Amino acid sequence: MNGDWCTNDGARKLKDKIESYWRDRGYDVNINLVEGGFIAAMRSGRTDVRSNMVNGMPTRRGGGSDHSASEFSAASWHG
């Protein structure tokens, strides 16, 4: 299914997309894929995408310096 982020392939694409987005803006994010078991409501297995971001924002800049992304304005999301 196209756009299904819960499958293994979809979760991997989403992981790559998020990492690329933040890397282009100078941030490092850690994203892990966690295999979930069979979910009766979904009638399938799932893969969870988990990160070290807080409220969708990275917690540190690339290059090892320890800055939050709080200065990253919400307006830049609409640009």
VMD Tcl script that builds the backbone (N, CA, C; Angstrom):
set m [mol new atoms 237]
animate dup $m
set s [atomselect $m all]
$s set {name element resname resid chain x y z} {
  {N N MET 1 A 0.835 -1.179 0.000}
  {CA C MET 1 A 0.000 0.000 0.000}
  {C C MET 1 A 0.882 1.245 0.000}
  {N N ASN 2 A 0.620 2.140 -0.897}
  {CA C ASN 2 A 1.381 3.369 -1.005}
  {C C ASN 2 A 1.059 4.294 0.165}
  {N N GLY 3 A 2.092 4.813 0.851}
  {CA C GLY 3 A 1.885 5.714 1.968}
  {C C GLY 3 A 1.621 5.023 3.286}
  {N N ASP 4 A 1.783 3.707 3.346}
  {CA C ASP 4 A 1.578 2.981 4.598}
  {C C ASP 4 A 2.887 2.991 5.370}
  {N N TRP 5 A 2.982 3.854 6.392}
  {CA C TRP 5 A 4.208 4.025 7.149}
  {C C TRP 5 A 4.404 2.958 8.217}
  {N N CYS 6 A 3.460 2.045 8.378}
  {CA C CYS 6 A 3.554 1.010 9.418}
  {C C CYS 6 A 4.230 -0.267 8.936}
  {N N THR 7 A 4.367 -0.422 7.627}
  {CA C THR 7 A 5.062 -1.600 7.113}
  {C C THR 7 A 6.565 -1.390 7.270}
  {N N ASN 8 A 7.323 -2.455 7.158}
  {CA C ASN 8 A 8.776 -2.354 7.281}
  {C C ASN 8 A 9.344 -1.418 6.211}
  {N N ASP 9 A 8.907 -1.577 4.969}
  {CA C ASP 9 A 9.391 -0.710 3.890}
  {C C ASP 9 A 8.955 0.739 4.088}
  {N N GLY 10 A 7.707 0.941 4.473}
  {CA C GLY 10 A 7.199 2.287 4.699}
  {C C GLY 10 A 7.905 2.980 5.852}
  {N N ALA 11 A 8.140 2.235 6.936}
  {CA C ALA 11 A 8.836 2.792 8.098}
  {C C ALA 11 A 10.268 3.182 7.741}
  {N N ARG 12 A 10.942 2.362 6.935}
  {CA C ARG 12 A 12.305 2.672 6.516}
  {C C ARG 12 A 12.317 3.947 5.659}
  {N N LYS 13 A 11.342 4.091 4.748}
  {CA C LYS 13 A 11.258 5.296 3.917}
  {C C LYS 13 A 11.003 6.531 4.777}
  {N N LEU 14 A 10.124 6.395 5.767}
  {CA C LEU 14 A 9.845 7.514 6.658}
  {C C LEU 14 A 11.073 7.886 7.472}
  {N N LYS 15 A 11.801 6.893 7.974}
  {CA C LYS 15 A 13.051 7.114 8.715}
  {C C LYS 15 A 14.034 7.908 7.860}
  {N N ASP 16 A 14.246 7.445 6.632}
  {CA C ASP 16 A 15.178 8.121 5.716}
  {C C ASP 16 A 14.734 9.551 5.414}
  {N N LYS 17 A 13.432 9.744 5.235}
  {CA C LYS 17 A 12.893 11.061 4.921}
  {C C LYS 17 A 13.103 12.038 6.086}
  {N N ILE 18 A 12.824 11.599 7.300}
  {CA C ILE 18 A 12.994 12.454 8.482}
  {C C ILE 18 A 14.471 12.788 8.694}
  {N N GLU 19 A 15.332 11.775 8.604}
  {CA C GLU 19 A 16.767 12.013 8.786}
  {C C GLU 19 A 17.303 12.984 7.750}
  {N N SER 20 A 16.900 12.815 6.511}
  {CA C SER 20 A 17.352 13.694 5.435}
  {C C SER 20 A 16.865 15.124 5.655}
  {N N TYR 21 A 15.626 15.278 6.030}
  {CA C TYR 21 A 15.058 16.606 6.271}
  {C C TYR 21 A 15.882 17.363 7.303}
  {N N TRP 22 A 16.148 16.735 8.448}
  {CA C TRP 22 A 16.861 17.420 9.514}
  {C C TRP 22 A 18.357 17.545 9.229}
  {N N ARG 23 A 18.951 16.586 8.520}
  {CA C ARG 23 A 20.369 16.687 8.157}
  {C C ARG 23 A 20.589 17.892 7.251}
  {N N ASP 24 A 19.665 18.140 6.319}
  {CA C ASP 24 A 19.756 19.288 5.416}
  {C C ASP 24 A 19.695 20.614 6.166}
  {N N ARG 25 A 19.177 20.588 7.385}
  {CA C ARG 25 A 19.050 21.794 8.201}
  {C C ARG 25 A 20.082 21.855 9.318}
  {N N GLY 26 A 21.057 20.934 9.281}
  {CA C GLY 26 A 22.166 20.973 10.219}
  {C C GLY 26 A 21.935 20.254 11.539}
  {N N TYR 27 A 20.943 19.384 11.606}
  {CA C TYR 27 A 20.637 18.669 12.840}
  {C C TYR 27 A 20.857 17.175 12.671}
  {N N ASP 28 A 21.245 16.530 13.766}
  {CA C ASP 28 A 21.335 15.075 13.814}
  {C C ASP 28 A 20.148 14.553 14.599}
  {N N VAL 29 A 19.472 13.583 14.060}
  {CA C VAL 29 A 18.423 12.903 14.811}
  {C C VAL 29 A 18.716 11.412 14.801}
  {N N ASN 30 A 18.372 10.757 15.881}
  {CA C ASN 30 A 18.508 9.305 15.962}
  {C C ASN 30 A 17.130 8.688 15.819}
  {N N ILE 31 A 16.974 7.867 14.801}
  {CA C ILE 31 A 15.698 7.217 14.554}
  {C C ILE 31 A 15.910 5.716 14.533}
  {N N ASN 32 A 15.053 5.016 15.267}
  {CA C ASN 32 A 15.110 3.567 15.336}
  {C C ASN 32 A 13.810 2.981 14.820}
  {N N LEU 33 A 13.917 1.844 14.187}
  {CA C LEU 33 A 12.740 1.094 13.753}
  {C C LEU 33 A 12.557 -0.065 14.719}
  {N N VAL 34 A 11.355 -0.193 15.255}
  {CA C VAL 34 A 11.059 -1.225 16.240}
  {C C VAL 34 A 9.957 -2.115 15.679}
  {N N GLU 35 A 10.286 -3.385 15.521}
  {CA C GLU 35 A 9.309 -4.346 15.008}
  {C C GLU 35 A 8.247 -4.621 16.063}
  {N N GLY 36 A 6.991 -4.388 15.709}
  {CA C GLY 36 A 5.875 -4.730 16.578}
  {C C GLY 36 A 5.301 -6.059 16.118}
  {N N GLY 37 A 4.633 -6.697 16.990}
  {CA C GLY 37 A 4.014 -7.975 16.632}
  {C C GLY 37 A 2.728 -7.764 15.858}
  {N N PHE 38 A 1.998 -8.846 15.701}
  {CA C PHE 38 A 0.711 -8.810 15.016}
  {C C PHE 38 A -0.275 -7.985 15.833}
  {N N ILE 39 A -0.970 -7.076 15.172}
  {CA C ILE 39 A -1.980 -6.238 15.809}
  {C C ILE 39 A -3.332 -6.621 15.219}
  {N N ALA 40 A -4.205 -7.151 16.071}
  {CA C ALA 40 A -5.503 -7.637 15.589}
  {C C ALA 40 A -6.304 -6.534 14.891}
  {N N ALA 41 A -6.305 -5.325 15.459}
  {CA C ALA 41 A -7.074 -4.225 14.873}
  {C C ALA 41 A -6.568 -3.854 13.482}
  {N N MET 42 A -5.264 -3.987 13.264}
  {CA C MET 42 A -4.678 -3.677 11.955}
  {C C MET 42 A -4.704 -4.893 11.038}
  {N N ARG 43 A -4.863 -6.055 11.628}
  {CA C ARG 43 A -4.842 -7.331 10.912}
  {C C ARG 43 A -3.502 -7.574 10.229}
  {N N SER 44 A -2.447 -7.067 10.867}
  {CA C SER 44 A -1.094 -7.258 10.343}
  {C C SER 44 A -0.091 -6.907 11.425}
  {N N GLY 45 A 1.182 -7.093 11.098}
  {CA C GLY 45 A 2.254 -6.632 11.972}
  {C C GLY 45 A 2.513 -5.167 11.692}
  {N N ARG 46 A 3.382 -4.567 12.460}
  {CA C ARG 46 A 3.706 -3.167 12.225}
  {C C ARG 46 A 5.156 -2.917 12.591}
  {N N THR 47 A 5.692 -1.817 12.083}
  {CA C THR 47 A 7.021 -1.340 12.455}
  {C C THR 47 A 6.866 0.076 12.975}
  {N N ASP 48 A 7.317 0.307 14.207}
  {CA C ASP 48 A 7.231 1.637 14.822}
  {C C ASP 48 A 8.474 2.444 14.478}
  {N N VAL 49 A 8.296 3.740 14.278}
  {CA C VAL 49 A 9.391 4.671 14.030}
  {C C VAL 49 A 9.548 5.508 15.300}
  {N N ARG 50 A 10.705 5.404 15.939}
  {CA C ARG 50 A 10.952 6.126 17.195}
  {C C ARG 50 A 12.207 6.967 17.055}
  {N N SER 51 A 12.198 8.117 17.705}
  {CA C SER 51 A 13.336 9.023 17.585}
  {C C SER 51 A 13.661 9.664 18.926}
  {N N ASN 52 A 14.768 10.403 18.928}
  {CA C ASN 52 A 15.167 11.154 20.108}
  {C C ASN 52 A 14.646 12.590 20.053}
  {N N MET 53 A 13.758 12.888 19.128}
  {CA C MET 53 A 13.212 14.233 19.023}
  {C C MET 53 A 12.180 14.465 20.134}
  {N N VAL 54 A 11.992 15.735 20.484}
  {CA C VAL 54 A 11.006 16.116 21.487}
  {C C VAL 54 A 9.997 17.037 20.804}
  {N N ASN 55 A 8.735 16.651 20.829}
  {CA C ASN 55 A 7.676 17.421 20.148}
  {C C ASN 55 A 8.009 17.666 18.685}
  {N N GLY 56 A 8.607 16.684 18.040}
  {CA C GLY 56 A 8.931 16.781 16.625}
  {C C GLY 56 A 10.155 17.611 16.290}
  {N N MET 57 A 10.903 18.021 17.300}
  {CA C MET 57 A 12.082 18.849 17.072}
  {C C MET 57 A 13.330 18.106 17.532}
  {N N PRO 58 A 14.432 18.213 16.780}
  {CA C PRO 58 A 15.673 17.535 17.187}
  {C C PRO 58 A 16.239 18.152 18.457}
  {N N THR 59 A 17.009 17.364 19.183}
  {CA C THR 59 A 17.540 17.823 20.461}
  {C C THR 59 A 18.976 18.290 20.385}
  {N N ARG 60 A 19.672 18.044 19.272}
  {CA C ARG 60 A 21.053 18.515 19.177}
  {C C ARG 60 A 21.426 18.830 17.735}
  {N N ARG 61 A 22.344 19.753 17.572}
  {CA C ARG 61 A 22.861 20.147 16.261}
  {C C ARG 61 A 23.830 19.104 15.744}
  {N N GLY 62 A 24.015 19.065 14.436}
  {CA C GLY 62 A 25.024 18.207 13.841}
  {C C GLY 62 A 26.415 18.634 14.266}
  {N N GLY 63 A 27.377 17.720 14.253}
  {CA C GLY 63 A 28.746 18.053 14.612}
  {C C GLY 63 A 29.037 17.921 16.083}
  {N N GLY 64 A 28.076 17.402 16.853}
  {CA C GLY 64 A 28.339 17.104 18.246}
  {C C GLY 64 A 28.053 18.213 19.230}
  {N N SER 65 A 27.798 19.441 18.772}
  {CA C SER 65 A 27.476 20.482 19.736}
  {C C SER 65 A 26.088 20.231 20.297}
  {N N ASP 66 A 25.840 20.684 21.503}
  {CA C ASP 66 A 24.613 20.346 22.203}
  {C C ASP 66 A 23.663 21.536 22.257}
  {N N HIS 67 A 22.989 21.820 21.127}
  {CA C HIS 67 A 22.017 22.899 21.068}
  {C C HIS 67 A 20.657 22.304 20.759}
  {N N SER 68 A 19.617 22.873 21.310}
  {CA C SER 68 A 18.276 22.422 20.962}
  {C C SER 68 A 17.833 23.147 19.701}
  {N N ALA 69 A 16.737 22.688 19.149}
  {CA C ALA 69 A 16.215 23.310 17.932}
  {C C ALA 69 A 15.156 24.345 18.253}
  {N N SER 70 A 15.147 24.852 19.465}
  {CA C SER 70 A 14.109 25.798 19.852}
  {C C SER 70 A 14.146 27.072 19.020}
  {N N GLU 71 A 15.308 27.432 18.484}
  {CA C GLU 71 A 15.383 28.632 17.661}
  {C C GLU 71 A 14.831 28.402 16.263}
  {N N PHE 72 A 14.546 27.159 15.924}
  {CA C PHE 72 A 13.989 26.815 14.619}
  {C C PHE 72 A 12.520 27.228 14.631}
  {N N SER 73 A 12.171 28.291 13.934}
  {CA C SER 73 A 10.840 28.866 14.049}
  {C C SER 73 A 9.792 28.040 13.331}
  {N N ALA 74 A 8.590 28.113 13.823}
  {CA C ALA 74 A 7.463 27.416 13.211}
  {C C ALA 74 A 7.210 27.944 11.807}
  {N N ALA 75 A 7.548 29.189 11.546}
  {CA C ALA 75 A 7.329 29.763 10.216}
  {C C ALA 75 A 8.131 29.027 9.159}
  {N N SER 76 A 9.261 28.471 9.510}
  {CA C SER 76 A 10.082 27.770 8.524}
  {C C SER 76 A 9.437 26.472 8.074}
  {N N TRP 77 A 8.489 25.962 8.822}
  {CA C TRP 77 A 7.756 24.753 8.400}
  {C C TRP 77 A 6.834 25.050 7.246}
  {N N HIS 78 A 6.415 26.288 7.092}
  {CA C HIS 78 A 5.453 26.643 6.064}
  {C C HIS 78 A 6.122 27.140 4.793}
  {N N GLY 79 A 7.446 27.284 4.832}
  {CA C GLY 79 A 8.158 27.895 3.732}
  {C C GLY 79 A 8.413 27.004 2.626}
}
mol reanalyze $m
mol bondsrecalc $m
mol representation Tube
mol addrep $m
